[in-house]
Amino acid sequence: MSALKILVNGEAGAGKTELLRTLPKTTFVVSRDSKEFSIPLPHMMVDKYYSMSLLLYGGNITVDNEKIYVPGVIDKTNLYFEKTGAYPETVVFDSVSQLAMDVIDSASAVPDSYGSRGAFITSEMAVLTKFIHEELELNGVNVILLNHVIADKEDGKFNGKYIQFGQGKFVAKGGFYSTVNESITLVPEGSYIAVYTRGMNKQARTTITELPTKLYLENTVEPDKSKKLKDGEYYFTLGEHLANLLARQQNVATEFRF
């Protein structure tokens, strides 16, 4: 069974989480974003980070001399199955950049001898990427990764490029951008939000050649203030984008996969 993995990039406040409103209720969100998750979608709140293994698989931990069980993503998706009779079709991590920061913070407690902190970061991020691939993708579950990127500057001015957040070999090898075929980046342009679908300088890429390089988000609060579109243009929604990608992937698999 084929599954998709989409990276959604943007600076803080660009509207990455708001994109999730167009996703169906078959979506499950892992919210680790330092704020309350308010979108009506099934989700779990990760209020405190202990380790990547505990976050994903759950387990026992001793806190203030008391042994407690910390439920992980596996536990919560099993609970989703018990309530709905099926596992989620899509799992969203909001956000992987916050998880990377959690890992970096945890590494600061590790004595930095002979690169041990860097090795710790690499090891923890490997647990996450392995989980996403083996537990989700290979089991037919789509994955959406919300990711904070940083505007690159030259002489104090934005040069049009965005760079990955993080440290260690994982970022040196391209970070989450290197693990996906589909990546979009939200870019503020005046009072509008543009969605870039390709361009290495924007940390964006797509396998759909006919997809426009740039689309815009509709202002759903004040529609009359939305970007005026030309004939044939359309507003970007994450739900439609995911559906189109899935349909295209199914067609390619049916026709060309042996």
Summary of the structure (lengths in Angstrom):
residues: 258
radius of gyration: 19.1
end to end distance: 13.5
largest distance: 65.0
contacts: 725
relative contact order: 0.17
helix: 37%
strand: 27%
